[in-house]
Amino acid sequence: MKLGVLTGGGDCPGLNPAIRAIVMRALDYGDDVIGLRQGWKGLLDADTTPLTIEMVEPIINQGGTILESSRTNPADDEGRVKQCLKNAEDLRLDALIALGGEDTLGAAHKLAERGLPCVGVPKTMDNDLSATDYTFGFDSAVAVATDAADRLKDTARSHRRVMVLEVMGRHAGWVALHTGVAAGADWILIPEAPFELSEIVDHLKKLQKRGKHWGLVVASEGVKLPKPAAAAAPATKHDRDDFQHDLLKGVGQYLAAQIKDHADIDTRQVVLGHVVRGGPPTPFDRWLATRTGIKAVELVHEGRFDHMAALQGNQIVGVPLKAAVGELKTVPLALYEEAKTLFSR
């Protein structure tokens, strides 16, 4: 068989180990594997590169993706869909393995419904794909964010200051929640849970009264501001990507300014942003990426297209792409309330 492989959306640690595993497992079947450069753009442009054992063998510890990536949406109009189908036929692809998050795999599902044999591999730092317990990239992101949070606490403690750490998380607060708990944050804000600024301010003041003159607040970039603040904010036009997602910014800056004004304590903000995307994947992400890459090739040879390799318990199983991308996996409020025990005392 001839397999195509692409990596779409934002890069994250684990993509290279997954590519490596796909090629190695494909060799067991005698398959020919080619890479499509820059995600779905590579299929639209028929921009390919061969993937050989010599290329992939040493990349298990490398961050990013050797295939490059983009946020190109191949399914946003009929012309693009037809071009993808035509190029797949011209390239004589028997199957396409797409590595990505909700947008990349959502596109794979749509193209599979149009006849392109697609299999998905779940990657996203946000850990918000359904039907899988974890996605690779998440553990690495939390590790980097936690290290940053630990360092910020040193500075906060030294200067009697509150540090606000803004981390990625558009709709799901998994990174903020895990980072905040691991770092012992004094407050954690996630998109799923509305908040009152007064509650945070009162808590920080209480800390000062009992002798703790510093603090750490961890917030997801997608946190929704309180209605009065949002209403007072000037209307702005956000830049959007190819999947019509706003490019988020400003939550950390807002929180730091409000805490400084209302809690009367020096407050600074740090936005990690793309820092968490780069660097070597954690051992867990190398392991997870490798297993899901292997399973993706097996799904191809089982003819289970429009499916995704997923971690459930300690097993890697095939699940329908529709189940994975139909609804985002967000933080349950019960879990957030449980964690709140650790940062509201």
C-alpha positions as CSV (number, residue, x, y, z in Angstrom):
1,M,0.0,0.0,0.0
2,K,1.0,3.6,-0.4
3,L,0.3,5.7,2.6
4,G,0.3,9.5,3.0
5,V,1.0,11.2,6.3
6,L,0.4,14.8,7.3
7,T,0.6,16.9,10.5
8,G,-2.0,19.7,10.7
9,G,-2.7,22.6,13.1
10,G,-0.3,23.8,15.7
11,D,2.8,21.7,16.2
12,C,3.5,20.0,19.5
13,P,5.9,17.6,21.1
14,G,5.1,14.0,20.0
15,L,4.5,14.5,16.3
16,N,7.9,13.3,15.3
17,P,7.8,10.1,17.4
18,A,4.3,9.4,15.9
19,I,5.7,9.9,12.3
20,R,8.6,7.6,13.2
21,A,6.3,4.9,14.5
22,I,4.0,5.1,11.4
23,V,6.9,4.5,9.1
24,M,8.4,1.7,11.1
25,R,5.0,-0.1,11.4
26,A,4.3,0.4,7.7
27,L,7.6,-1.2,6.8
28,D,6.3,-4.4,8.5
29,Y,3.6,-4.5,5.9
30,G,5.9,-3.5,3.0
31,D,4.1,-0.2,2.6
32,D,5.5,2.9,0.8
33,V,5.1,6.1,2.9
34,I,5.2,9.7,1.8
35,G,4.8,12.8,3.8
36,L,2.6,15.8,2.8
37,R,4.2,19.1,3.7
38,Q,2.5,21.7,5.8
39,G,-0.6,19.8,6.7
40,W,-3.6,19.8,4.5
41,K,-1.8,22.4,2.3
42,G,0.5,19.6,1.2
43,L,-2.5,17.6,-0.1
44,L,-4.0,20.7,-1.8
45,D,-0.6,21.4,-3.5
46,A,0.5,17.8,-3.9
47,D,3.6,18.8,-2.1
48,T,5.2,15.5,-0.9
49,T,8.4,14.1,0.4
50,P,9.4,10.4,0.9
51,L,9.6,9.1,4.4
52,T,12.3,6.5,4.9
53,I,13.7,4.7,7.9
54,E,16.9,6.8,7.6
55,M,14.9,10.0,7.9
56,V,12.7,9.0,10.9
57,E,14.9,6.7,13.0
58,P,16.6,9.6,14.9
59,I,13.7,11.9,15.5
60,I,12.0,10.3,18.5
61,N,13.3,13.1,20.8
62,Q,12.8,16.0,18.5
63,G,10.0,18.6,19.0
64,G,8.0,20.1,16.2
65,T,7.3,18.2,13.0
66,I,9.6,17.3,10.2
67,L,6.7,17.5,7.8
68,E,5.9,21.1,8.9
69,S,2.3,22.2,9.5
70,S,-0.3,24.8,8.8
71,R,-3.9,25.6,9.7
72,T,-5.1,25.1,6.2
73,N,-8.8,24.0,6.0
74,P,-9.2,21.6,3.1
75,A,-13.0,21.2,3.6
76,D,-14.2,24.8,3.7
77,D,-15.4,24.8,0.1
78,E,-16.2,22.3,-2.6
79,G,-13.3,23.3,-4.7
80,R,-10.8,22.4,-2.1
81,V,-12.5,19.1,-1.4
82,K,-12.4,18.1,-5.0
83,Q,-8.7,19.2,-5.3
84,C,-7.8,17.0,-2.3
85,L,-9.6,14.0,-3.8
86,K,-8.0,14.5,-7.1
87,N,-4.5,14.9,-5.7
88,A,-4.9,11.8,-3.5
89,E,-5.9,9.8,-6.6
90,D,-3.1,11.3,-8.7
91,L,-0.6,10.4,-5.9
92,R,-2.1,6.9,-5.9
93,L,-2.6,7.0,-2.1
94,D,-4.3,4.0,-0.7
95,A,-4.8,5.8,2.6
96,L,-4.0,9.0,4.4
97,I,-3.0,9.2,8.1
98,A,-3.7,12.7,9.6
99,L,-2.1,13.7,12.8
100,G,-3.9,16.6,14.5
101,G,-6.5,18.0,16.8
102,E,-10.2,18.8,16.4
103,D,-9.8,20.8,13.2
104,T,-7.4,18.6,11.4
105,L,-9.3,15.4,12.3
106,G,-12.6,17.1,11.7
107,A,-11.4,17.7,8.1
108,A,-10.3,14.1,7.9
109,H,-13.7,13.0,8.9
110,K,-15.4,15.2,6.2
111,L,-13.0,14.0,3.5
112,A,-13.5,10.3,4.6
113,E,-17.2,10.8,4.1
114,R,-16.4,12.0,0.6
115,G,-14.4,8.8,-0.2
116,L,-10.9,9.6,0.9
117,P,-9.6,6.7,3.1
118,C,-8.5,8.5,6.3
119,V,-7.2,7.4,9.7
120,G,-6.5,9.9,12.5
121,V,-3.9,10.2,15.2
122,P,-4.9,12.5,18.1
123,K,-2.5,15.3,19.0
124,T,-3.2,18.4,20.9
125,M,-1.7,20.2,23.9
126,D,-5.3,21.1,24.9
127,N,-6.2,17.5,25.5
128,D,-9.7,18.3,24.3
129,L,-10.4,15.5,21.8
130,S,-13.2,13.1,22.9
131,A,-13.0,9.3,22.9
132,T,-9.4,9.3,24.1
133,D,-8.1,9.6,27.6
134,Y,-5.1,11.7,26.6
135,T,-3.6,13.2,23.5
136,F,0.1,13.5,23.1
137,G,1.5,17.0,23.4
138,F,-0.5,17.6,26.6
139,D,1.9,16.1,29.0
140,S,4.8,18.0,27.5
141,A,2.9,21.3,27.6
142,V,2.0,20.8,31.3
143,A,5.7,19.9,32.1
144,V,6.9,23.1,30.5
145,A,4.2,25.2,32.0
146,T,4.8,23.7,35.5
147,D,8.5,24.4,35.3
148,A,7.7,28.0,34.3
149,A,5.2,28.3,37.2
150,D,7.8,27.0,39.7
151,R,10.3,29.6,38.5
152,L,7.7,32.4,38.7
153,K,6.9,31.4,42.3
154,D,10.6,32.1,43.2
155,T,10.4,35.6,41.9
156,A,6.9,36.2,43.4
157,R,8.2,35.1,46.8
158,S,11.3,37.2,46.5
159,H,9.5,40.4,45.6
160,R,6.2,40.0,47.5
161,R,4.4,39.9,44.2
162,V,1.5,38.1,42.5
163,M,2.4,36.4,39.2
164,V,-0.3,35.6,36.7
165,L,0.6,32.8,34.3
166,E,-1.5,32.6,31.1
167,V,-1.4,29.3,29.3
168,M,-3.0,27.8,26.2
169,G,-6.5,26.6,26.3
170,R,-9.2,28.0,24.1
171,H,-12.3,26.1,25.2
172,A,-10.8,23.5,27.6
173,G,-8.8,24.3,30.7
174,W,-6.9,21.0,31.1
175,V,-3.5,22.6,30.8
176,A,-4.3,25.3,33.3
177,L,-5.9,22.9,35.7
178,H,-3.0,20.4,35.7
179,T,-0.4,23.1,35.7
180,G,-2.0,25.0,38.6
181,V,-2.4,21.9,40.7
182,A,1.1,20.7,40.0
183,A,2.6,24.1,40.8
184,G,0.5,24.7,43.9
185,A,-1.2,27.8,42.4
186,D,-3.2,30.1,44.6
187,W,-6.0,30.3,42.0
188,I,-6.8,28.6,38.7
189,L,-9.1,29.9,36.0
190,I,-10.5,27.8,33.2
191,P,-12.9,28.5,30.4
192,E,-15.5,26.1,31.7
193,A,-16.0,27.8,35.1
194,P,-17.3,31.4,35.4
195,F,-15.5,33.5,38.0
196,E,-16.0,36.6,40.1
197,L,-13.0,38.9,40.3
198,S,-13.9,39.7,43.9
199,E,-13.6,36.1,44.9
200,I,-10.0,36.0,43.7
201,V,-9.1,39.4,45.2
202,D,-10.6,38.4,48.6
203,H,-8.6,35.2,48.6
204,L,-5.3,37.0,47.8
205,K,-6.1,39.5,50.6
206,K,-6.7,36.6,53.0
207,L,-3.3,35.2,52.1
208,Q,-1.7,38.5,52.9
209,K,-3.4,38.6,56.3
210,R,-2.0,35.2,57.2
211,G,1.5,36.2,56.2
212,K,1.8,35.0,52.6
213,H,2.7,38.2,50.7
214,W,2.9,36.6,47.3
215,G,0.9,34.4,45.0
216,L,0.5,32.6,41.7
217,V,-2.6,32.6,39.5
218,V,-2.8,30.3,36.5
219,A,-5.3,31.1,33.8
220,S,-6.3,29.6,30.4
221,E,-6.2,32.0,27.5
222,G,-9.8,31.3,26.7
223,V,-11.2,32.3,30.1
224,K,-14.3,34.4,29.8
225,L,-14.2,37.8,31.4
226,P,-16.9,38.8,33.8
227,K,-19.8,40.5,32.0
228,P,-19.3,44.0,33.3
229,A,-15.6,43.9,32.3
230,A,-16.5,42.4,28.9
231,A,-19.1,45.0,28.3
232,A,-16.8,47.9,29.2
233,A,-14.0,46.6,27.0
234,P,-13.8,48.4,23.6
235,A,-14.9,46.4,20.7
236,T,-12.0,44.8,18.8
237,K,-11.7,42.7,15.7
238,H,-9.7,39.6,16.4
239,D,-7.6,38.0,13.7
240,R,-8.9,34.5,12.8
241,D,-7.3,31.4,11.5
242,D,-8.5,29.2,8.6
243,F,-10.9,27.4,10.8
244,Q,-12.4,30.8,12.0
245,H,-11.0,30.6,15.5
246,D,-10.2,34.0,17.1
247,L,-6.5,34.4,18.0
248,L,-6.7,34.9,21.7
249,K,-4.8,37.3,23.9
250,G,-5.1,39.6,26.8
251,V,-6.6,37.5,29.7
252,G,-3.4,37.5,31.8
253,Q,-2.9,41.3,31.3
254,Y,-6.5,42.0,32.4
255,L,-6.2,39.8,35.5
256,A,-2.9,41.3,36.5
257,A,-4.2,44.8,36.2
258,Q,-7.4,44.0,38.2
259,I,-5.5,42.2,41.0
260,K,-3.0,45.0,41.3
261,D,-5.8,47.6,41.6
262,H,-8.2,45.8,43.9
263,A,-5.8,43.7,46.1
264,D,-3.2,46.4,46.4
265,I,-0.3,44.1,45.6
266,D,2.3,44.3,43.0
267,T,1.2,42.0,40.2
268,R,2.9,40.9,36.9
269,Q,1.7,38.7,34.1
270,V,3.6,36.2,31.9
271,V,2.1,34.7,28.7
272,L,3.8,31.4,27.8
273,G,2.1,31.1,24.5
274,H,4.2,29.2,21.9
275,V,7.0,28.4,24.4
276,V,5.1,25.2,25.4
277,R,5.0,24.0,21.7
278,G,8.7,23.5,21.2
279,G,11.3,21.3,22.8
280,P,11.6,17.5,23.2
281,P,8.5,15.5,24.1
282,T,8.3,14.0,27.6
283,P,8.8,10.2,27.9
284,F,5.0,9.7,28.3
285,D,4.3,11.7,25.0
286,R,7.0,9.7,23.2
287,W,5.3,6.5,24.4
288,L,1.8,7.6,23.6
289,A,2.7,9.0,20.2
290,T,4.5,5.8,19.3
291,R,1.6,3.6,20.2
292,T,-1.0,5.7,18.4
293,G,1.2,5.8,15.3
294,I,1.5,2.1,15.2
295,K,-2.2,1.6,15.7
296,A,-3.0,4.0,12.9
297,V,-1.2,1.8,10.4
298,E,-3.0,-1.2,11.8
299,L,-6.3,0.5,11.3
300,V,-5.4,1.2,7.7
301,H,-4.7,-2.5,7.1
302,E,-7.9,-3.5,8.9
303,G,-9.8,-1.2,6.5
304,R,-11.2,0.8,9.5
305,F,-11.2,4.2,7.8
306,D,-12.8,7.3,9.3
307,H,-11.4,6.0,12.6
308,M,-8.8,7.3,15.1
309,A,-6.3,5.6,17.3
310,A,-7.2,6.4,20.9
311,L,-5.9,5.7,24.4
312,Q,-8.6,4.1,26.6
313,G,-7.3,2.9,29.9
314,N,-3.9,1.3,29.0
315,Q,-5.1,0.1,25.6
316,I,-4.8,1.8,22.2
317,V,-8.1,1.2,20.3
318,G,-9.8,2.4,17.2
319,V,-12.7,4.8,17.6
320,P,-14.9,6.6,15.0
321,L,-13.5,10.0,14.0
322,K,-17.0,11.4,14.4
323,A,-17.0,10.4,18.1
324,A,-13.6,12.1,18.6
325,V,-14.5,15.5,17.0
326,G,-18.2,15.7,17.5
327,E,-17.9,17.3,20.9
328,L,-15.0,18.8,22.7
329,K,-13.7,17.1,25.9
330,T,-13.8,19.9,28.5
331,V,-13.0,19.9,32.2
332,P,-16.0,18.7,34.2
333,L,-17.1,21.3,36.8
334,A,-17.1,18.5,39.5
335,L,-13.3,18.0,38.8
336,Y,-12.7,21.7,39.0
337,E,-14.5,22.0,42.3
338,E,-12.5,19.1,43.6
339,A,-9.3,20.8,42.7
340,K,-10.5,24.1,44.2
341,T,-9.9,22.6,47.6
342,L,-6.2,23.0,46.8
343,F,-6.3,26.6,45.9
344,S,-9.0,28.4,47.9
345,R,-7.7,27.9,51.4
